[in-house]
Amino acid sequence: MDKREELYAKFRGMLEDKSYPYEGAANTDLPIMMSAYLRQDAGLFNAVMTTRPLIAAKAMQSRNADRAERVTEIVDAQLFLEVPDAKRRIDDFISNFILDGNAVAYTPWVKRDEMVHETKFAPPAPPEVPEDQYLLNVLLALFPTVRAISDTSASGLDYRIEYLNEDGQRATATVSVYFTDTNALEIALTYPATVFNGPVFMVLDIDDLFIRTRVANLQPPSEENPNGAPEVFFHVRYTIDQIRRLKKSGKLNWLTDEGLETIIAGARTGGSAAIKPEETLKEQKDEAEGADHREPEAILDEEIGHLRVECLVCFDRWDVNSDEQMEDVFWLIARDAGVLMEGRLLTDLWPAKVPYRPLAESVFVPVANRYYGISLLELAEHLYDLITGTLNLAIDAGKFANIPPFFYSASAAFRPGTIRYAPGEGYPVPGVARDAVYFPNIATRDQSWALNLVGLGYQFVERVLAISDAQYGRVPVGRASALRTMGTTLALLQQGDVRADQMLLRLLNGLAQIAHNFHRMNRYLLPRNKEYRIWGWEPAHKQAYRTIEHRAEIDADMDFEFQASFLMSNQAVLAQSLQTLLTVIVSPLMIQMGLTDPQKIHALVRDYVKALRQDPEKYLNAPSGTDKPGLLAEEAISAILSGEVPDGVPLEGAQAHLDKLLEFQQSDDFGHVTSEQVPVFQHWLRQVAQATMMERQAQAASQFQQALIQAGGGGGGSPAGGAEAPEPGSGVANPEQAVNDPLAAAGA
């Protein structure tokens, strides 16, 4: 921690005054570390935030492949939309990853119940409806699952309502009804409600975490994880009010009334507590903010609830049943008071077949079989010292040359002490001044050595941190100017981003662990009828909202991977690569061979627009029918015979779908179609015929363009030197006739 405190001081420029070799010696601060951090942080943050979903789920078994998309959607919504201040927390995770070398996130499931105070309004009662009956109808509309209503006031305007909440549990609400000047109803409600119920991630500071030496990760040690941590401690902070609420709810199962009083007594006198030894880095950050981190003294009882208590979370292995078998457990301890507040089996809080600690971690530059990695500041520290030390020496030399010390005769009638002089001022001395005072002539030495050494130091910084002129948007000078072409410049940028991509992959590994922990908790703790919004609908339409009725819909083993587009963090290189893909994939040959389709082309163009830092929703529409399910011709016919209107797109292709419909129309089975179902069949046949025409037009256009390419782009009215383009397709001889008169198309 002392070493990291020194590094952080250099990073922030919080340097002490130098007294060697003299008071006020040069002590410059060059933003070498800060500039490198800002660029690294911006690259990682932009790469993470510009592509959604951030992490994609992959099913571990083929039978669960259809659940992967739903798991990806719910985890992405929980990670970015439901976690309070999610973007700031991700930024903190990235910052710790770069500056400390280790980023750690704690991912608990939080369910918070509060008493909600809400006011509702209702219009005046209609004249034909009695006032008491109207009021009862309003209350029943507010509480559809009401079980009992009791009047608690003589005036009949205060009520106690018992109802079933979302979890099917009995709850009680109090209602007070007031009449406005227009006889409208103003209804004041007070009822218990779950204000948050889901997974969160909290970023831990490196000085909040306590582990043993020579461990490689924070998960329990086992045969498959021999370098795991036997126990993990880290700091959390609770207010007295939170502790009281959690004790009342039963979560703090080991906290007694005496223990609570001990905690409160310790918190009352905690205002003068000294900074703990492991918090020196936090103290330094407080000083940079001009803050003094001490809890205020609570004199009144009403002030106690605001006080914060330092607590320790502990993940450990313990012989719970005295059977010589260690089990994973969770402890929550009030640190200063020494009071155990909660103790449970790990699987009681985080159910799973294989116990896991809800922690996620990333390492900037890992050290083999060690937990603590190497940070960006450690990579740059020695070069920072070299450059600033050389520059300070050059500045001091310049001071001595321009303002040299001087000597004077000991017998001169000078008063003792330091003589400070300024330009244009004279100082009287007895006798001949030239004989009494002597200014040595200090020759101004050549400072080119210092400048060369500083330049050499910056070159080493660029090599260590993989930052060059190209990464700053500058074109290299000298002989490198011969390489100023689009291809070579992008190739250089791509090579320069190898290190950045590696850092991005390591960061995403930690974010994937967060997503994995979220999914493991969702499998056991997700509430019923969970509604969420998926990414990609701006503005949000009805299709943007999905509902998981039961957690069994996502109950599957999943692995989480990052999107492939992350592999190039440089947006210019990414855009150039996508442009190359566009020229290869969006071609007549690829479309004709069926190697791509409108949906995949749409996804590719969206990625290209996003790589150009633009909003694809402004410029692109999704291909028609992409939001509808695929239907086989047999399924469409069955739906029509059942009295339903088919809603979807031809799954086997429009031409094959149309052939099946016409074959059914000419068969004897068409006699089962009633007179009411015939218009429905005609409407569906017309839609499929239109889709067939669009497919044929696209095929004809692609064949025409391919013929032009083969002919070398020759002009004229026909491709390939006047040869007519081949007639595409087969099946219905005249699709236009099927559009205008689908029943007559069978004869054609």
Rosetta blueprint (number, residue, H / E / L):
1 M L
2 D H
3 K H
4 R H
5 E H
6 E H
7 L H
8 Y H
9 A H
10 K H
11 F H
12 R H
13 G L
14 M L
15 L L
16 E L
17 D L
18 K L
19 S L
20 Y L
21 P L
22 Y L
23 E L
24 G L
25 A L
26 A L
27 N L
28 T L
29 D L
30 L L
31 P L
32 I H
33 M H
34 M H
35 S H
36 A H
37 Y H
38 L H
39 R H
40 Q H
41 D H
42 A H
43 G H
44 L H
45 F H
46 N H
47 A H
48 V H
49 M H
50 T L
51 T L
52 R L
53 P L
54 L L
55 I E
56 A E
57 A E
58 K E
59 A E
60 M L
61 Q L
62 S H
63 R H
64 N H
65 A H
66 D H
67 R H
68 A H
69 E H
70 R H
71 V H
72 T H
73 E H
74 I H
75 V H
76 D H
77 A H
78 Q H
79 L H
80 F H
81 L H
82 E H
83 V L
84 P L
85 D L
86 A H
87 K H
88 R H
89 R H
90 I H
91 D H
92 D H
93 F H
94 I H
95 S H
96 N H
97 F H
98 I H
99 L H
100 D L
101 G L
102 N E
103 A E
104 V E
105 A E
106 Y E
107 T L
108 P L
109 W E
110 V E
111 K E
112 R E
113 D E
114 E E
115 M E
116 V E
117 H E
118 E E
119 T E
120 K E
121 F E
122 A E
123 P L
124 P L
125 A L
126 P L
127 P L
128 E L
129 V L
130 P L
131 E H
132 D H
133 Q H
134 Y H
135 L H
136 L H
137 N H
138 V H
139 L H
140 L H
141 A H
142 L H
143 F L
144 P L
145 T L
146 V E
147 R E
148 A E
149 I E
150 S E
151 D E
152 T L
153 S L
154 A L
155 S L
156 G L
157 L L
158 D E
159 Y E
160 R E
161 I E
162 E E
163 Y E
164 L E
165 N L
166 E L
167 D L
168 G L
169 Q L
170 R E
171 A E
172 T E
173 A E
174 T E
175 V E
176 S E
177 V E
178 Y E
179 F E
180 T L
181 D L
182 T L
183 N L
184 A L
185 L E
186 E E
187 I E
188 A E
189 L E
190 T E
191 Y E
192 P E
193 A E
194 T E
195 V E
196 F E
197 N E
198 G E
199 P E
200 V L
201 F L
202 M E
203 V E
204 L E
205 D L
206 I H
207 D H
208 D H
209 L E
210 F E
211 I L
212 R L
213 T L
214 R L
215 V L
216 A L
217 N L
218 L L
219 Q L
220 P L
221 P L
222 S L
223 E L
224 E L
225 N L
226 P L
227 N L
228 G L
229 A L
230 P L
231 E L
232 V E
233 F E
234 F E
235 H E
236 V E
237 R E
238 Y E
239 T E
240 I H
241 D H
242 Q H
243 I H
244 R H
245 R H
246 L H
247 K H
248 K H
249 S H
250 G L
251 K L
252 L L
253 N L
254 W L
255 L L
256 T L
257 D H
258 E H
259 G H
260 L H
261 E H
262 T H
263 I H
264 I H
265 A H
266 G H
267 A H
268 R H
269 T L
270 G H
271 G H
272 S H
273 A L
274 A L
275 I L
276 K L
277 P H
278 E H
279 E H
280 T H
281 L H
282 K H
283 E H
284 Q H
285 K H
286 D H
287 E H
288 A H
289 E H
290 G L
291 A L
292 D L
293 H L
294 R L
295 E L
296 P L
297 E L
298 A L
299 I L
300 L L
301 D H
302 E H
303 E H
304 I H
305 G H
306 H H
307 L L
308 R E
309 V E
310 E E
311 C E
312 L E
313 V E
314 C E
315 F E
316 D E
317 R E
318 W E
319 D L
320 V L
321 N L
322 S L
323 D L
324 E L
325 Q L
326 M L
327 E E
328 D E
329 V E
330 F E
331 W E
332 L E
333 I E
334 A E
335 R L
336 D L
337 A L
338 G L
339 V E
340 L E
341 M E
342 E E
343 G E
344 R E
345 L E
346 L H
347 T H
348 D H
349 L H
350 W L
351 P L
352 A L
353 K L
354 V L
355 P L
356 Y L
357 R L
358 P L
359 L E
360 A E
361 E E
362 S E
363 V E
364 F L
365 V E
366 P L
367 V L
368 A L
369 N L
370 R L
371 Y L
372 Y L
373 G L
374 I E
375 S L
376 L H
377 L H
378 E H
379 L H
380 A H
381 E H
382 H H
383 L H
384 Y H
385 D H
386 L H
387 I H
388 T H
389 G H
390 T H
391 L H
392 N H
393 L H
394 A H
395 I H
396 D H
397 A H
398 G H
399 K H
400 F H
401 A H
402 N H
403 I L
404 P L
405 P L
406 F L
407 F E
408 Y E
409 S L
410 A L
411 S L
412 A L
413 A L
414 F L
415 R L
416 P L
417 G L
418 T L
419 I L
420 R L
421 Y L
422 A L
423 P L
424 G L
425 E L
426 G L
427 Y L
428 P L
429 V L
430 P L
431 G L
432 V L
433 A H
434 R H
435 D H
436 A H
437 V E
438 Y E
439 F L
440 P L
441 N L
442 I L
443 A L
444 T L
445 R L
446 D L
447 Q L
448 S H
449 W H
450 A H
451 L H
452 N H
453 L H
454 V H
455 G H
456 L H
457 G H
458 Y H
459 Q H
460 F H
461 V H
462 E H
463 R H
464 V H
465 L H
466 A L
467 I L
468 S L
469 D L
470 A L
471 Q L
472 Y L
473 G L
474 R L
475 V L
476 P L
477 V L
478 G H
479 R H
480 A H
481 S H
482 A H
483 L H
484 R L
485 T L
486 M H
487 G H
488 T H
489 T H
490 L H
491 A H
492 L H
493 L H
494 Q H
495 Q H
496 G H
497 D L
498 V H
499 R H
500 A H
501 D H
502 Q H
503 M H
504 L H
505 L H
506 R H
507 L H
508 L H
509 N H
510 G H
511 L H
512 A H
513 Q H
514 I H
515 A H
516 H H
517 N H
518 F H
519 H H
520 R H
521 M H
522 N H
523 R H
524 Y H
525 L H
526 L L
527 P L
528 R L
529 N L
530 K E
531 E E
532 Y E
533 R E
534 I L
535 W L
536 G L
537 W L
538 E L
539 P L
540 A L
541 H L
542 K H
543 Q H
544 A H
545 Y E
546 R E
547 T E
548 I E
549 E L
550 H L
551 R H
552 A H
553 E H
554 I H
555 D L
556 A L
557 D L
558 M E
559 D E
560 F E
561 E E
562 F E
563 Q L
564 A H
565 S H
566 F H
567 L H
568 M L
569 S L
570 N L
571 Q H
572 A H
573 V H
574 L H
575 A H
576 Q H
577 S H
578 L H
579 Q H
580 T H
581 L H
582 L H
583 T H
584 V H
585 I H
586 V L
587 S L
588 P H
589 L H
590 M H
591 I H
592 Q H
593 M L
594 G L
595 L L
596 T L
597 D L
598 P H
599 Q H
600 K H
601 I H
602 H H
603 A H
604 L H
605 V H
606 R H
607 D H
608 Y H
609 V H
610 K H
611 A H
612 L L
613 R L
614 Q L
615 D L
616 P H
617 E H
618 K H
619 Y H
620 L L
621 N L
622 A L
623 P L
624 S L
625 G L
626 T L
627 D L
628 K L
629 P L
630 G E
631 L E
632 L L
633 A H
634 E H
635 E H
636 A H
637 I H
638 S H
639 A H
640 I H
641 L H
642 S L
643 G L
644 E L
645 V L
646 P L
647 D L
648 G L
649 V E
650 P E
651 L L
652 E L
653 G L
654 A H
655 Q H
656 A H
657 H H
658 L H
659 D H
660 K H
661 L H
662 L H
663 E H
664 F H
665 Q H
666 Q H
667 S L
668 D H
669 D H
670 F H
671 G H
672 H H
673 V L
674 T L
675 S L
676 E L
677 Q H
678 V H
679 P H
680 V H
681 F H
682 Q H
683 H H
684 W H
685 L H
686 R H
687 Q H
688 V H
689 A H
690 Q H
691 A H
692 T H
693 M H
694 M H
695 E H
696 R H
697 Q H
698 A H
699 Q H
700 A H
701 A H
702 S H
703 Q H
704 F H
705 Q H
706 Q H
707 A H
708 L H
709 I H
710 Q H
711 A L
712 G L
713 G L
714 G L
715 G L
716 G L
717 G L
718 S L
719 P H
720 A H
721 G H
722 G H
723 A L
724 E L
725 A L
726 P L
727 E L
728 P L
729 G L
730 S L
731 G L
732 V L
733 A L
734 N L
735 P H
736 E H
737 Q H
738 A H
739 V H
740 N H
741 D L
742 P L
743 L L
744 A H
745 A H
746 A H
747 G L
748 A L
